[in-house]
Amino acid sequence: MLRLLDRILDGITAVVKATMIFLTCAIFFITTITVFTRYILNYVPSWSEEVPRYLLVWITYLGAALAVKFKEHISLDVFFNMMPLRARQVGHIFLNVLIAIVGTIMVVYGIALVSQFKDDLMESIPVTNFWLYLVMPISGTLMILYIIQDTWKSILGLGKEEAPSSSEMVPI
């Protein structure tokens, strides 16, 4: 069961990474075009500031979920490394519970934002705010799934001689 969850979440992670790369390229492209049109053509599209800002919101929320996946979120490694192995393992699970609570809050309030503002139009483009606020429950759900995966592995590893791995550098 854990292997199936690993494979599913690896696929989701690959899609999230590709999405983030695409959004980053879109921001670069839009900004480059905007600079060109502003200084060469003396024209600025009305949407050229708003769209990159919303894309950056998506990148930020998706990046927060990936930070949970790769254990790149804020942690107190100095204090954890001074603790005995068993205390580190239990502390790791406790921190996962706290992160799951944050993810749950993001899902609950994200769904409320989506339902409340889904019909409002964005400032300069004829697109509803549904697409802006949708990233919050998506990111929260991803965080919860990644925490379930990590906690499951941590529980299976309780009592083993190896400590849970600290931050691992994983390239995007």
C-alpha positions in Angstrom: 0.0 0.0 0.0 2.8 2.4 0.9 4.5 1.7 -2.5 1.3 2.6 -4.3 1.0 5.8 -2.4 4.7 6.6 -3.1 4.2 6.0 -6.8 1.0 8.1 -6.9 2.6 11.0 -5.0 5.8 10.8 -7.1 3.6 11.3 -10.2 1.7 14.2 -8.6 5.1 15.7 -7.6 6.3 15.5 -11.1 3.2 17.3 -12.4 3.5 20.0 -9.7 7.2 20.5 -10.6 6.3 20.8 -14.3 3.5 23.2 -13.6 5.8 25.4 -11.5 8.4 25.4 -14.3 5.7 26.3 -16.8 4.3 29.1 -14.7 7.8 30.5 -14.1 8.5 30.5 -17.8 5.1 32.2 -18.4 6.1 34.9 -15.9 9.4 35.4 -17.6 7.8 35.5 -21.1 5.0 38.0 -20.0 7.6 40.2 -18.2 9.9 40.2 -21.2 7.1 41.1 -23.6 5.9 43.8 -21.3 9.3 45.4 -21.1 9.5 45.3 -24.9 6.1 46.8 -25.4 6.6 49.4 -22.8 10.0 50.8 -24.0 9.9 50.0 -27.7 6.2 50.3 -28.6 5.2 52.7 -25.8 2.3 50.4 -24.9 1.6 48.5 -21.7 -1.1 45.7 -21.7 -3.5 46.2 -18.9 -3.1 42.6 -17.7 0.7 42.6 -17.7 1.1 43.2 -14.0 -1.9 41.2 -12.7 -1.3 37.9 -14.5 2.3 37.4 -13.3 1.3 38.3 -9.8 -1.4 35.6 -9.8 1.0 33.1 -11.4 3.5 33.9 -8.6 0.7 33.1 -6.0 0.3 29.7 -7.6 4.1 29.1 -7.6 4.3 30.0 -4.0 1.5 27.7 -2.8 2.7 24.8 -4.9 6.2 25.4 -3.7 5.0 25.3 -0.1 3.6 21.8 -0.7 6.8 20.7 -2.3 8.7 22.1 0.7 6.7 19.8 2.9 7.4 16.8 0.5 11.2 17.4 0.5 11.3 18.5 4.2 12.5 21.9 3.3 10.1 23.7 5.6 11.1 25.6 8.7 12.5 23.2 11.3 14.7 23.4 14.3 17.4 20.9 13.3 19.9 22.1 15.9 17.5 21.1 18.8 16.4 17.9 17.1 20.0 16.8 16.6 20.7 17.2 20.3 17.8 14.9 21.3 18.0 11.2 21.7 17.0 9.1 18.6 13.6 8.1 20.0 12.7 11.7 21.0 13.7 12.9 17.5 11.4 10.3 15.9 8.5 11.2 18.1 9.2 14.9 17.6 9.2 14.3 13.8 5.8 12.8 14.0 4.5 15.6 16.2 5.8 18.2 13.7 4.0 16.3 10.9 0.8 16.5 12.9 1.2 20.3 13.2 1.9 20.6 9.4 -1.2 18.5 8.7 -3.2 20.9 10.8 -1.9 23.8 8.7 -2.8 21.9 5.6 -6.3 21.2 6.9 -6.8 24.9 7.6 -5.7 25.7 4.1 -8.1 23.2 2.6 -11.1 24.3 4.8 -10.5 28.1 4.3 -9.4 27.6 0.7 -12.7 25.9 -0.1 -14.6 28.7 1.7 -12.6 31.4 -0.4 -13.3 29.5 -3.6 -17.0 29.2 -2.9 -17.3 32.8 -1.7 -15.4 34.6 -4.5 -15.7 32.1 -7.4 -17.9 34.4 -9.5 -15.9 37.7 -8.9 -13.9 38.8 -11.9 -10.2 39.6 -11.7 -9.3 43.3 -12.1 -8.0 43.4 -15.6 -8.8 40.1 -17.3 -12.2 38.4 -17.8 -11.4 35.4 -15.6 -13.0 34.6 -12.3 -11.2 34.5 -9.0 -12.0 30.8 -8.7 -8.8 30.1 -10.5 -6.7 32.3 -8.2 -8.1 30.8 -4.9 -8.2 27.2 -6.2 -4.5 26.8 -5.4 -5.0 27.1 -1.7 -7.1 23.9 -1.2 -4.9 22.2 -3.7 -1.7 23.1 -1.8 -3.3 22.1 1.5 -4.4 18.8 0.1 -0.9 18.1 -1.2 0.6 19.0 2.1 -1.7 16.6 3.9 -1.0 13.8 1.4 2.8 14.3 1.7 2.5 14.4 5.5 0.5 11.2 5.6 3.2 9.5 3.4 6.0 10.8 5.6 4.3 10.0 8.9 3.5 6.5 7.7 7.1 5.9 6.9 8.2 7.5 10.3 5.8 5.2 12.3 7.1 2.2 10.4 10.6 3.3 11.3 10.1 3.9 15.0 12.6 2.0 17.1 15.0 1.5 14.2 18.6 2.6 14.6 18.4 5.2 11.8 17.2 8.6 12.6 14.7 10.2 10.3 16.5 12.0 7.5 16.9 15.7 8.0 16.6 18.1 5.1 17.7 16.6 1.9 18.5 18.8 -1.1 16.3 17.7 -4.0 16.6 19.7 -7.2 13.4 20.7 -8.9 
